[in-house]
């Protein structure tokens, strides 16, 4: 497989990202797997190894948002990608790539505006479901996560709107669950510490269902963390991004909820038969390593490149 020679300036490893397992993402994992010879897709597409999300973190003005297109990266794309060739890249970016990208660049991405969706997964090993569960449903994360207003257009930069759609969805979820027995909503403002991460994963592993509301963008790390921690994910969003949906039936292992259904969600979860939840957990155990772990996601990308589906 051919690879575009890329400056290390566009391959920052985990810099300035949260200090827990989110910081090692699918873009880095795929690159490392290629370098180690663990994925070797036979494809006529040339690999563009840019760590998009990490690069945006490196170039953000001050602290936090907005992320935006990087002029140096745009210049690199314009000068390096030939119109006569076909390329592919892997991006963790939950909102998409901000640069103007040519039509001959195929994007395997974890968020919106990707050509082929891949999981927004992280480096969390699979843990079998716990025997004695304390909660019906839990959520740990930032409630006021912000987000853009709904739009079909690919943004040139991230929206700096603290009251955006992500905050609206999470606040509605908090209101629906905060007084329900056996449910816990933990608003963590600084989820990047090791202590916060341990607290989050401990609570999630003790839950029959883990709430995975959309955040700044439609997808969520919680969705795949729930799978890894032996809990059934409850995906709450106005827009659902379900990787491998042409191959997998997500309704077998995930509960879906639209914003207008959040108020009824606690009762809906109570009414789900335990037999269905056990079947969902069995299916997740089968799929996590092969599709939703970092290693599995990299192998699925390689399979699609080799099989001609890309």
N, C-alpha and C positions, 0 to 999 in steps of 0.2 A: 504493500500500500504506500502510495506517495504521500508526502506531507509538506505543507507550506512551511518554509523556514520563518519562524516567528520570533520576534524580540521577546526576551524575558520580561520586558516592561509590561507586556500584555498577558503575562502568566504569573501574577503574584499569588503565592501560596498562602491562603488563609489569613492574609494580613487584614487587621482591623475588622474582622468578623467576630461574631459572638464566640465567647470562650467556652463552647461545648461542641458536641458532635456535629452541629450544623456546619461547622467551618470547613469540613472536607466534603466537597460536593461532586456531582456527577461529572462535571467538566474536568476536574483534576483527576478523578478516578479513571476516566476513560483514557486520558493522556498517559497516566502512569501504567495502565494496562497495556497500552500500545508500546510504550518504551520497554516494558518487561517482556513483551512478546506473548502476553496472555490473551490478547484479542488481535487477530490478524485477518480482518475481513478482506475477501477478494472482491474488490470493487474498482470501477473505473473513476470513481470520485476521489478527489484529493482532499486529505484531511487538513482542516484549518484549526490548529490547537490554541485557540484564544480562551482564556478564563474570563468570560464576559462579566459575570456578577462581581467577581473579585476586583476586576479592573474598575468597575463603577465605584466600588467602595473606596478604592485608592484615590480616585479623582474627584470625590465629592467635595463640595465647598463647605468647610466647617464641619459641623456634627450633624449627622442625619441626612434627610432628603434636602433638595432633590438630586436624584441621579439623572445624568444626561449623557448624550452622545459625546465621545471623547474625540476632539479634532485630530490628534495624532493617530488614533486608531482608524478613523475614517480615511485619513490619507494613506495609511498602510493598506487598507482594503482596496482603495481606488488604484493603487500602484502595483499591487501584488496579484490580484485575481484576474486572470485572463478570460476574455469572453469566449474563447475557443475551448475552455476546459469546464469540467463540472466539479464542484466542491461540496464538502459537508462540514458542519461544525456541531459541537455539543454545548448547550448553554443551560445553566441553572436558572437564569433570570425569570422570575415569576411573572414579570410584566412584559417580557420580551426584550429583544435587542433594540437599542435606541438609534444605532447608526443606520444609514441608508445601505441596504445590502442588495447585491445584484440577484437577479432571478436564477442564476446558476449556482447559488449557494443554498444548499439544503440544510435546514436548521432542525436538529433534534433538540427540543426545548421542553423545559418543565413548566412553562407558563403559556400565556396567550401569544398569539401571532407566531407560533411555531409551525413548521411543516409537518412534523411528526412529534406527538406528545410523548414525553418520558416522565417518570415519577420525580417529584420534588423530594427525593429521599436523601437520607444522610447516613452517617457511618454508625448505625445502631444495630447491634447483633440481635438475632431473633431470640426471644425468651418465651418458653412455653407458658400457656395461661396458668395463672395462680389458682390454687384449689379453693381458698377461702377469700371471697371478694367482699370488700367493705362498702363499695358504692354501686349505685345503679349507673350513674353517668358523672363524668368529671370533665373539667377543662382547666388547663394551666397555660397562661400566656397573657399577653398584653391586650386589654379590652380596647383601648383607644389607639388602634393601630393605623388609623387614617385610611387613605386610599382615594382613588379618583372617583369621579362620577362616572356612571356606566357610559361606555363609548365603544363604538365598533372600529374606530380608527387607531392605527398603531401610533403611540405617543412618541414625541421627540424627546421628552424627558418625563420623569416621574412627577406626579401631581403632589404638591405639598398641601394636602387638604386633610387636616386632623379629623374632620367630621365626615370624611368620605364614606363610601359604601361599606368598606371593611369595618369601620367603627360602628356604623348603623347596625350591621348584622350581629356583631359581637355584643353590643349593648342590648339588643332584643333577646339574644340568647341568655345573657346574664339575668335579665328581668324575668324570663320564663323559668329559670332553674334555681335561682338563688334561695328560694324558700321551699323547695321540694325536698322531701326526706330522701336520704341516701344519695344526694347529689351535692357536688361541690364545685364552685367556680372560684378559681384562684387567679386574681388579676396580678400578674407579675410584670412590673415595669422594667426590671432589669434582668431579663432571662439569660444573660450571657455569663453569669457566674456559675462556678461548679456547684455551689450549694443550691442555687435555684434549679439547676439541671437535675440534680439528684432528687430534689423535692418533687419536681414535675414527673419524672419517670416513676418514682415510687407510687405516687397517687394514681397515675394512669394504669399501672400494672395491677392495681387493686380494683379496677372498674370493669363492670360488664360491658359498658359502652364508653367510648372516648369521643367527646365532642370535637369535631374538626371544622370549625367555622372558617370561611374564607378570611384572608387577612388583607394586606394591601392589594393583593391580586386574587383572582378566583381560587387558586389552589392553596394548599396549606401543608407545612411540615407535619402538623399533628396527624394528618391522614395516614401517613406512612409510619410515623412513630407508634401510633396505636396498633398497626399491624405487627410491628416488631415486638411490641410489649405484651402480646397475647390478649388484646382487647379488640372488640368490633368497632370500627370507625363509623362515626355519624357525620357525614359530609353535609355542611350547611352552606349554601351559596346561591347566588342568583344565576351563576353560570358554572357548569360542571366540566372539569377537565379530567377525563378518565383514560389514562394511557392504556394501550393495547385493547381498547374496547371492541375492536373488530375480531379479537381472538378470545377475550375474556368476558364473562357475564358478571359485571360488577354487582348486580343485585343479589348475587349469591353470597357476598361477603361484606357488603357495605350498605348502610342505611342512608338514604338521601332525603334532604329537607330543603325546601325553598324558603325564602324569607317570610312569605305570608303564612307558612305552616309552623313557624317556630313556637307560637303560643300553645299549640296542641302537641308539640314534640314530647314533653315529659310523659304524658299519658300514653302516647304512641309507643314509647320505649317500654313502658310498664306492660303493655299488652303483647309485646313480641314474645312468642313461645320460646322457652329455653331450648327446645329441640332445634329450632331454627338457628339460634345463636351458636349452639355447639357445631352444627354443620358449617356455619360461616367460619368458625375458628379452625375447623379441620381444613377447609378450603384455603384459608390464609396460610396455614402451615405449609401446604403444598406449594403455594405460589410465592411466598416471600423470598426465599432463596433464589428462585429461578427468574423472578420478574421484578421484585420491588426492593431488593437489597441493592447496594451500589454495584457489587459484582454482577448480580443478575441483570441489572439495567444495562451495564456495559455489554454483556453478552447478547442481550436482546437487540441493542443497537447494531452490533456486528452482524447478527443473524439477518437483520433486515437489509443491511448493506450487501451482504453476500448473496441473499436470496433474491435480490432484484426488486424487493418491495419498496425500496427507496429510490 
